Amino acid sequence: MVWKRPENIPYPTVWHTFQAKDTDSDRLVSYRVQDLPEERFDEAIAHMLEVFVFDEPTCRAKNIVGEPQSVQEIGDLWRIMVKHRLVLVCFKEGSDEIAGMNMLYIAEKDDKSEYECKGSIWRTIYDLVDYTIKKANVFEHYGVDTYLGAMGLSVPPKYRGRGIATEILRARIPLCKALGIPLTSTCFTAIGSQVAAAKAGFEETYAVTYEHMATVDDRFVFPNITTKYVKVMSKRAE
């Protein structure tokens, strides 16, 4: 990704605030979704490697944590992404503990670069996502040259059940508006994130069953996966 954040957009910026239950009671407290501060980059990568890769359905089905090269390469991709200062993080008021985060990037129609990696499991998962995004034909479908994409939405167990994933996805819209990006679109591989996206107003651009994907490529067999569909879901920044 060659895109650079405009210098006139303050960093870090708070993009969205909401109220949800506290972690230890039904009391409503305030949360904010903001840019990930630079001093939290390493912690954010650690969170994704300690939480997301164990929870995300395709990573779990293929046991990506059992292949060190794949874990290293997915971590390296996130390390590149945080440097673009686009990652969203959620904090509870009065706490600096990560309550959720979303690894974001800008997809550009004219970008013809090819991503390279050698870990067989990460390559398989990446190719599954790439295949689905290409089938969705997002640029042509929506008539845009750029959109805000993502590679990882995560909420730690302590903060689940509070709608935090949905609120993080909602925060993408003011971010898009500030950046002048007309659309946000993502390949969602888990039922939980698909439900959260629908609640945030995302529409289905393309959906395909994991069962069908297994006929597309022998690598796209994900044992014991409980999510039925891979979905590209999108929302205009209006």
Phi, psi and omega per residue, in radians:
M1 nan 2.152 -3.119
V2 -1.694 -0.106 -3.109
W3 -1.064 2.526 3.075
K4 -2.225 2.448 3.123
R5 -1.138 2.286 3.098
P6 -1.034 2.414 -3.082
E7 -1.213 -0.333 -3.097
N8 -1.449 -0.030 3.097
I9 -1.690 1.992 -3.093
P10 -0.961 2.502 -3.138
Y11 -2.391 2.244 -0.055
P12 -1.440 2.608 3.111
T13 -1.992 2.474 2.984
V14 -1.492 2.151 -3.041
W15 -1.773 -0.363 -3.038
H16 -2.823 2.467 3.025
T17 -2.233 2.654 -3.135
F18 -2.773 2.964 3.069
Q19 -2.009 2.473 3.097
A20 -2.711 3.015 -3.107
K21 -1.116 2.571 3.041
D22 -1.212 3.017 -3.098
T23 -1.398 -0.352 -3.062
D24 -2.143 0.187 3.119
S25 -2.856 3.076 3.088
D26 -1.530 0.100 3.135
R27 -1.158 2.330 3.108
L28 -1.368 2.314 3.091
V29 -2.281 2.901 -3.103
S30 -1.571 2.488 3.041
Y31 -2.214 2.734 3.058
R32 -2.322 2.581 3.054
V33 -2.013 2.156 -3.021
Q34 -2.473 3.041 2.991
D35 -1.115 2.492 3.075
L36 -1.228 2.103 3.136
P37 -1.135 2.605 -3.084
E38 -1.035 -0.626 -3.107
E39 -1.260 -0.117 3.130
R40 -1.847 0.112 -3.092
F41 -0.978 -0.896 -3.089
D42 -1.100 -0.689 3.122
E43 -1.132 -0.655 3.136
A44 -1.137 -0.754 3.101
I45 -1.093 -0.747 3.118
A46 -1.056 -0.723 3.117
H47 -1.038 -0.822 -3.112
M48 -1.105 -0.647 -3.120
L49 -1.373 -0.343 -3.131
E50 -1.774 -0.308 -3.105
V51 -2.107 -1.025 -3.005
F52 -1.047 -0.837 -3.050
V53 -1.163 -0.307 3.072
F54 -1.556 -0.398 -3.045
D55 -1.737 -0.643 -3.053
E56 -1.096 2.302 -2.947
P57 -1.022 -0.736 -3.107
T58 -1.272 -0.654 3.076
C59 -1.093 -0.749 -3.126
R60 -1.189 -0.753 -3.105
A61 -1.101 -0.635 -3.123
K62 -1.616 -0.034 -3.111
N63 0.936 0.986 -3.098
I64 -1.059 -0.497 -3.126
V65 -1.180 -0.240 3.100
G66 -1.500 -0.041 3.121
E67 -2.127 1.645 -3.049
P68 -0.924 -0.644 -3.121
Q69 -1.117 -0.714 3.115
S70 -1.139 -0.729 3.116
V71 -1.087 -0.743 3.124
Q72 -1.077 -0.740 -3.064
E73 -1.278 -0.640 3.081
I74 -1.198 -0.624 3.059
G75 -1.133 -0.702 3.116
D76 -1.098 -0.657 3.106
L77 -1.122 -0.764 3.108
W78 -1.133 -0.591 3.112
R79 -1.128 -0.597 3.055
I80 -1.207 -0.743 -3.065
M81 -1.127 -0.727 -3.098
V82 -1.106 -0.513 -3.106
K83 -1.177 -0.328 3.102
H84 -1.451 -0.036 3.044
R85 1.010 0.819 3.119
L86 -2.089 -0.215 -3.042
V87 -1.177 2.348 3.085
L88 -1.711 2.457 3.114
V89 -2.344 2.555 3.138
C90 -1.945 2.354 3.072
F91 -2.223 2.517 2.976
K92 -1.424 2.514 3.129
E93 -0.984 2.266 3.127
G94 1.485 0.084 -3.127
S95 -2.337 2.530 3.063
D96 -1.859 0.255 3.118
E97 -1.368 2.357 3.127
I98 -1.164 2.089 3.133
A99 -1.765 -0.088 3.116
G100 2.869 2.751 3.122
M101 -2.772 2.802 -3.112
N102 -2.446 2.048 3.115
M103 -1.393 2.012 -3.021
L104 -2.045 2.757 3.078
Y105 -2.657 2.878 3.055
I106 -1.767 2.120 3.052
A107 -1.612 2.294 -3.110
E108 -2.113 2.311 -3.062
K109 -1.028 -0.631 -3.069
D110 -1.491 -0.025 -3.136
D111 -1.367 1.940 -3.093
K112 -1.824 0.137 -3.119
S113 -1.149 2.625 3.141
E114 -1.947 2.315 3.124
Y115 -1.414 2.356 -3.118
E116 -2.111 2.367 3.015
C117 -2.701 2.792 -3.041
K118 -1.980 -0.303 3.117
G119 -1.175 2.163 -3.000
S120 -1.157 -0.651 -3.114
I121 -1.246 -0.834 3.118
W122 -1.102 -0.667 3.102
R123 -1.059 -0.734 3.129
T124 -1.096 -0.832 -3.124
I125 -1.137 -0.762 3.121
Y126 -1.066 -0.749 -3.131
D127 -1.150 -0.622 3.062
L128 -1.057 -0.834 3.127
V129 -1.114 -0.797 -3.121
D130 -1.072 -0.751 3.117
Y131 -1.043 -0.794 -3.089
T132 -1.158 -0.737 3.124
I133 -1.099 -0.733 3.123
K134 -1.122 -0.678 3.089
K135 -1.114 -0.598 3.136
A136 -1.191 -0.477 3.066
N137 0.952 0.851 -2.972
V138 -1.010 -0.792 -3.107
F139 -1.009 -0.832 -3.109
E140 -1.304 -0.685 -3.099
H141 -1.029 -0.706 -3.082
Y142 -1.821 -0.061 3.120
G143 1.149 0.741 -3.127
V144 -2.145 2.779 3.089
D145 -1.800 -0.299 3.111
T146 -2.486 2.712 2.984
Y147 -2.692 2.817 3.094
L148 -1.568 2.004 -3.137
G149 -1.887 -3.141 -3.109
A150 -2.608 2.680 3.090
M151 -2.437 1.149 3.102
G152 2.249 1.939 3.040
L153 -2.094 2.174 -3.010
S154 -2.456 2.374 3.011
V155 -2.230 2.168 -3.130
P156 -1.157 2.684 -3.064
P157 -0.889 -0.660 -3.098
K158 -1.041 -0.500 -3.035
Y159 -1.879 0.120 -3.113
R160 -1.318 2.785 3.137
G161 1.434 0.248 -3.111
R162 -2.095 0.118 3.123
G163 1.302 0.329 -3.069
I164 -1.154 -0.692 3.109
A165 -1.035 -0.740 3.116
T166 -1.073 -0.749 -3.116
E167 -1.197 -0.621 3.060
I168 -1.099 -0.733 3.118
L169 -1.141 -0.650 3.074
R170 -1.088 -0.601 -3.111
A171 -1.155 -0.302 3.116
R172 -1.124 -0.513 -3.052
I173 -1.183 -0.910 3.061
P174 -1.072 -0.564 3.060
L175 -1.100 -0.824 3.108
C176 -1.024 -0.791 -3.118
K177 -1.053 -0.738 3.139
A178 -1.141 -0.617 -3.116
L179 -1.469 -0.196 -3.067
G180 1.301 0.474 3.132
I181 -1.705 2.191 -2.978
P182 -1.405 -0.209 -2.968
L183 -2.676 2.600 2.913
T184 -2.129 2.412 -3.070
S185 -2.620 2.457 -3.064
T186 -2.580 2.571 2.955
C187 -1.531 1.944 3.133
F188 -1.713 2.154 -3.055
T189 -1.763 -0.133 -3.067
A190 -2.094 2.515 3.139
I191 -1.049 -0.658 -3.126
G192 -1.069 -0.804 3.141
S193 -1.245 -0.534 3.090
Q194 -1.156 -0.729 3.094
V195 -1.138 -0.752 3.125
A196 -1.071 -0.729 3.140
A197 -1.127 -0.728 3.111
A198 -1.078 -0.722 3.108
K199 -1.126 -0.516 3.132
A200 -1.462 0.022 3.079
G201 1.634 0.219 3.082
F202 -1.337 2.525 3.073
E203 -1.856 2.741 3.087
E204 -1.366 2.086 3.073
T205 -1.593 -0.644 3.136
Y206 -2.774 2.402 3.104
A207 -2.413 2.470 3.119
V208 -2.559 2.525 -3.131
T209 -1.374 2.637 3.028
Y210 -1.090 -0.563 3.113
E211 -1.057 -0.758 3.111
H212 -1.194 -0.683 -3.117
M213 -1.051 -0.522 3.108
A214 -1.132 -0.401 3.094
T215 -1.519 -0.291 3.137
V216 -1.344 -0.712 -3.087
D217 -2.653 2.296 -3.138
D218 -1.021 -0.432 3.134
R219 -1.249 -0.399 -3.050
F220 -1.491 0.761 3.018
V221 -1.887 2.089 -3.062
F222 -2.079 1.707 -3.044
P223 -0.987 2.350 3.019
N224 1.078 0.393 3.125
I225 -1.289 2.369 -3.071
T226 -1.763 -0.320 3.039
T227 -1.293 2.348 -3.061
K228 -1.455 -0.658 -3.000
Y229 -2.083 2.667 2.789
V230 -1.748 2.257 -3.066
K231 -2.272 2.314 2.886
V232 -1.615 2.140 -3.103
M233 -2.199 2.482 -2.963
S234 -2.437 2.745 3.067
K235 -2.606 2.280 3.084
R236 -1.286 2.578 3.104
A237 -1.518 1.430 -3.088
E238 -2.085 nan nan
